[in-house]
Amino acid sequence: MSSGTVAPPEGYAAIGPADAPRLVRQRHIRRGWVGIGVLAIVLAALGSATLFRAIGPSEAYLAVARDVPVGAQVTSDDLRIVRLNSSPGLSPVPLAQADQVVGAYAAVPLTAGTLLSMDQLTDQRVPGPGQQLVAIGLSRDRLPGGTLRAGDPVLLVATVNPDDSGQPRTFDARVHQVQEAQARGDNVVLSLLVADRVGAVVAALAADGDLTVVLVPDGAGS
């Protein structure tokens, strides 16, 4: 009996030793992490829906179209319509209340491009009862602090003719408007609200250049 290698029958290829089958390891997916991911997606979706409901659709409100000084009567030309989502902490005037705004008076200076609120308005015209509006011209270097703003309380001090005790005469006033002066020698014109009993005196002192303006804390006037 021959020990040689037996040739395969005709038409068949020789087959060598077969490799052992490879074991494919299956990845173990942690179900806990999958659950956390799904929960995060659900919470994000719920949060977006809640935020959308809180913001709600945009509505029409009133904004200031141009600067309006204190005491000026508000007209429709001073207003513009803006659309925005309601937000906690803001109280703009809805467009539906425009009839309550037009004809009212500015209680504070209204700045163009800002939202309008009802607490910025008043039904009292300027000058009010017992008041007079007096305009005085001043050079800018005589303004306390170099500038004044509408609504600032000031004390007007006469630099001539003191009272019987030798103290200068003083008058309480409040700045109504600050404008650039057109006349030579003056840089600004202050429109001041004063008591009607002293309006003529203040105007005369200002015309002679015998009046000094002092800025005081609000409510400190005598």
PENORMO-V426842 format. One record per residue. N is the residue number from 1. RES is the residue in one small letter. PSI is psi in whole degrees, -180 to 180 (NA if undefined). D_LAST is the distance of its C-alpha to the last C-alpha in whole Angstrom. Layout:
# PENORMO-V426842
N & RES & PSI & D_LAST
N & RES & PSI & D_LAST
This chain:
# PENORMO-V426842
1 & m & 126 & 139
2 & s & 142 & 137
3 & s & 4 & 134
4 & g & 173 & 133
5 & t & 132 & 130
6 & v & 127 & 131
7 & a & 146 & 130
8 & p & 153 & 128
9 & p & 157 & 129
10 & e & 136 & 129
11 & g & -3 & 126
12 & y & 139 & 124
13 & a & 153 & 122
14 & a & 138 & 121
15 & i & 121 & 119
16 & g & -176 & 117
17 & p & 133 & 116
18 & a & 141 & 112
19 & d & 151 & 109
20 & a & 141 & 107
21 & p & 140 & 105
22 & r & 135 & 101
23 & l & 124 & 99
24 & v & 119 & 95
25 & r & 130 & 93
26 & q & 136 & 90
27 & r & 132 & 86
28 & h & 113 & 85
29 & i & 126 & 82
30 & r & 113 & 79
31 & r & -27 & 78
32 & g & -44 & 75
33 & w & -37 & 74
34 & v & -44 & 75
35 & g & -40 & 73
36 & i & -41 & 70
37 & g & -45 & 70
38 & v & -41 & 70
39 & l & -39 & 67
40 & a & -41 & 65
41 & i & -43 & 66
42 & v & -44 & 65
43 & l & -39 & 62
44 & a & -41 & 61
45 & a & -43 & 62
46 & l & -39 & 60
47 & g & -41 & 57
48 & s & -41 & 57
49 & a & -41 & 58
50 & t & -43 & 55
51 & l & -40 & 53
52 & f & -42 & 54
53 & r & -35 & 53
54 & a & -41 & 50
55 & i & -45 & 49
56 & g & 176 & 51
57 & p & 155 & 51
58 & s & 150 & 49
59 & e & 166 & 47
60 & a & 131 & 45
61 & y & 170 & 41
62 & l & 136 & 39
63 & a & 166 & 37
64 & v & 124 & 35
65 & a & -28 & 37
66 & r & 161 & 35
67 & d & 136 & 31
68 & v & 121 & 29
69 & p & 163 & 26
70 & v & 134 & 23
71 & g & -13 & 23
72 & a & 147 & 27
73 & q & 132 & 29
74 & v & 131 & 32
75 & t & 171 & 35
76 & s & -27 & 39
77 & d & -18 & 39
78 & d & -4 & 36
79 & l & 155 & 38
80 & r & 159 & 41
81 & i & 132 & 43
82 & v & 154 & 44
83 & r & 131 & 46
84 & l & 162 & 45
85 & n & 141 & 46
86 & s & 144 & 44
87 & s & 136 & 42
88 & p & 139 & 40
89 & g & -14 & 36
90 & l & 142 & 36
91 & s & 59 & 35
92 & p & 161 & 36
93 & v & 122 & 37
94 & p & 154 & 40
95 & l & -32 & 42
96 & a & -17 & 43
97 & q & 19 & 39
98 & a & -31 & 39
99 & d & -19 & 39
100 & q & -14 & 35
101 & v & -49 & 34
102 & v & 125 & 35
103 & g & -16 & 33
104 & a & 172 & 30
105 & y & 147 & 27
106 & a & 119 & 26
107 & a & -20 & 22
108 & v & 163 & 23
109 & p & 131 & 25
110 & l & 128 & 28
111 & t & 132 & 31
112 & a & 138 & 34
113 & g & 1 & 37
114 & t & 157 & 35
115 & l & 148 & 35
116 & l & 138 & 33
117 & s & 156 & 32
118 & m & -27 & 30
119 & d & -4 & 27
120 & q & 0 & 26
121 & l & 157 & 27
122 & t & 158 & 25
123 & d & 6 & 26
124 & q & 126 & 23
125 & r & 164 & 24
126 & v & 132 & 22
127 & p & 148 & 20
128 & g & -178 & 19
129 & p & 132 & 19
130 & g & 10 & 16
131 & q & 158 & 16
132 & q & 151 & 18
133 & l & 117 & 19
134 & v & 135 & 19
135 & a & 132 & 21
136 & i & 143 & 21
137 & g & 138 & 24
138 & l & 150 & 23
139 & s & 152 & 26
140 & r & -29 & 26
141 & d & -6 & 26
142 & r & 2 & 22
143 & l & 130 & 21
144 & p & 125 & 19
145 & g & 2 & 21
146 & g & -9 & 24
147 & t & 156 & 23
148 & l & 156 & 20
149 & r & 155 & 21
150 & a & 134 & 20
151 & g & -13 & 17
152 & d & 133 & 15
153 & p & 138 & 11
154 & v & 161 & 11
155 & l & 124 & 9
156 & l & 124 & 11
157 & v & 122 & 12
158 & a & 132 & 15
159 & t & 5 & 18
160 & v & 161 & 20
161 & n & 69 & 20
162 & p & 169 & 17
163 & d & -176 & 16
164 & d & -26 & 18
165 & s & 0 & 17
166 & g & 0 & 18
167 & q & 145 & 14
168 & p & 148 & 14
169 & r & 140 & 12
170 & t & 154 & 9
171 & f & 130 & 8
172 & d & 142 & 7
173 & a & 166 & 10
174 & r & 135 & 13
175 & v & 126 & 16
176 & h & -40 & 19
177 & q & 148 & 22
178 & v & 123 & 23
179 & q & 154 & 27
180 & e & 136 & 29
181 & a & 148 & 29
182 & q & -24 & 33
183 & a & 155 & 33
184 & r & 149 & 34
185 & g & -22 & 31
186 & d & 138 & 28
187 & n & -34 & 29
188 & v & 157 & 26
189 & v & 124 & 24
190 & l & 126 & 21
191 & s & 119 & 20
192 & l & 137 & 16
193 & l & 121 & 15
194 & v & 167 & 13
195 & a & 142 & 12
196 & d & -22 & 16
197 & r & -16 & 15
198 & v & 3 & 14
199 & g & -45 & 16
200 & a & -40 & 19
201 & v & -45 & 17
202 & v & -44 & 16
203 & a & -41 & 20
204 & a & -44 & 21
205 & l & -41 & 20
206 & a & -38 & 20
207 & a & -32 & 24
208 & d & -1 & 24
209 & g & 24 & 23
210 & d & 34 & 20
211 & l & 133 & 17
212 & t & 141 & 16
213 & v & 128 & 15
214 & v & 128 & 13
215 & l & 129 & 13
216 & v & 160 & 11
217 & p & 148 & 11
218 & d & 129 & 11
219 & g & 1 & 8
220 & a & -7 & 6
221 & g & 152 & 4
222 & s & NA & 0
